[in-house]
Amino acid sequence: MAFAVGYAVGAKAGSDGFDELVDSCKAVWRSEEFQGLLTALRSHAGHVLRDVGQRLQGDADRPISVEEVIARVRGAVRAVRPDGEQGDGGVTSPAS
């Protein structure tokens, strides 16, 4: 999406306008604020993935199989479906 917007703006503004847009994007990327945002997002993603891993592992004292992971994810999806209906939450088995 961002690429399409950049392309459209660049096409209207010509190569000078596009170069200015690229320079602006690079400046944002290099900014301390944006780097801080990326650091926060990475940290949050790490915490979320760790939490998901712990929830999937549960109280198992051994590594769990892929099939067990899939079954636990399906169970979690069923438990939190907002419409209250039972189902697979749009998850299909590899065999289907």
Contacts in CASP RR format, 6 or more apart in sequence:
PFRMAT RR
TARGET T0000
AUTHOR 0000-0000-0000
METHOD contacts of the structure
MODEL  1
MAFAVGYAVGAKAGSDGFDELVDSCKAVWRSEEFQGLLTALRSHAGHVLR
DVGQRLQGDADRPISVEEVIARVRGAVRAVRPDGEQGDGGVTSPAS
6 18 0 8 1.000
6 21 0 8 1.000
9 17 0 8 1.000
9 18 0 8 1.000
9 21 0 8 1.000
10 17 0 8 1.000
10 18 0 8 1.000
10 21 0 8 1.000
11 18 0 8 1.000
13 20 0 8 1.000
13 21 0 8 1.000
28 34 0 8 1.000
55 72 0 8 1.000
55 76 0 8 1.000
56 64 0 8 1.000
56 69 0 8 1.000
56 72 0 8 1.000
56 73 0 8 1.000
57 64 0 8 1.000
60 68 0 8 1.000
64 72 0 8 1.000
70 91 0 8 1.000
70 93 0 8 1.000
73 91 0 8 1.000
74 88 0 8 1.000
74 89 0 8 1.000
74 91 0 8 1.000
77 88 0 8 1.000
77 89 0 8 1.000
77 90 0 8 1.000
77 91 0 8 1.000
78 86 0 8 1.000
78 87 0 8 1.000
78 88 0 8 1.000
78 89 0 8 1.000
81 87 0 8 1.000
81 89 0 8 1.000
END
